[in-house]
């Protein structure tokens, strides 16, 4: 669940911040008459995203990096044009004849931001790993809840950023914050667009095999910085957007303006309280987003140490493990070093309510040799965080441990030493 709360927040924080400010700026300048353009961009971008998510996950159409490259380049171009034009004409009240160009660019930026990020976010429910249990399972429900919470957080954040900017009615401040955010996002897009070019992607038009790091000494550190600091760009975009609700909150601390009677004063006070509530809501969403991208992400990505291996005996080519050891119902791990130094691990757990045991390698066909650990009485894959059904351990399929043959004799679990050694390839 935590993984998808974090991932959705990470994917959508930048487009949510910039798209809401774009819509708000156009409404501040043009009012209700021509504010529709950025909203058309939202609708077009979302519709295209839904179509792409469906096509990507229901057909064999290959979604290549070429799409991303052209989206990056288009986003850079329209963002730069928007910044230049609004910096020249946007501070003079209504830009007049240039207004149509600004509205068109705002719609294009909004559509591009949404079309790049939304398809993957919408596709996550298609990709939930439930160890073969399907959509009607607790594993799927938990992941779906995490995904939904991430979308709800971003949606609330986006709506109240927009409402705060419209209520503030300071188009110059909104535009300044917006242009800084667009500039930061353009740098992010540039770094991502340069990556396939510098790594000699053969699908690029005019590919030249002579590209080398020495030819572009400035580009490689830049792309590496962008790739390693995605969190920084998200926090910059959201942090800049927070200037708007902060200004609204400060401006609503006391009633300003003229009023002719107590009723009008009460109305102004009510508006100030509403504005403060909106600003506080944005601040709470921002803090939750930051917490998701830092504390929650660190917790979800924490390194889980596997439990130490336990002792066993070897006799006549068999591994012997006392049944008494497994009576506690917990997960027990064992290992054996092959002649080439490869360490082979396997696990055993007594199945609840039965006299049988789940015996398998500490590895699976999906996640490799990441291993399993016990959490709250459940067996969990270390890599994908899927909870195993203990009763299916020992059966092949999904993220289940690769089965290991065994038998019970003389109050011991007996495993062939050769069977263990034959699985050495799983741990290379």
Order of alpha helices (4+ residues) and beta strands (2+ residues): alpha-alpha-alpha-alpha-alpha-alpha-alpha-alpha-alpha-alpha-beta-beta-beta-beta-beta-beta-beta-beta-beta-beta-alpha
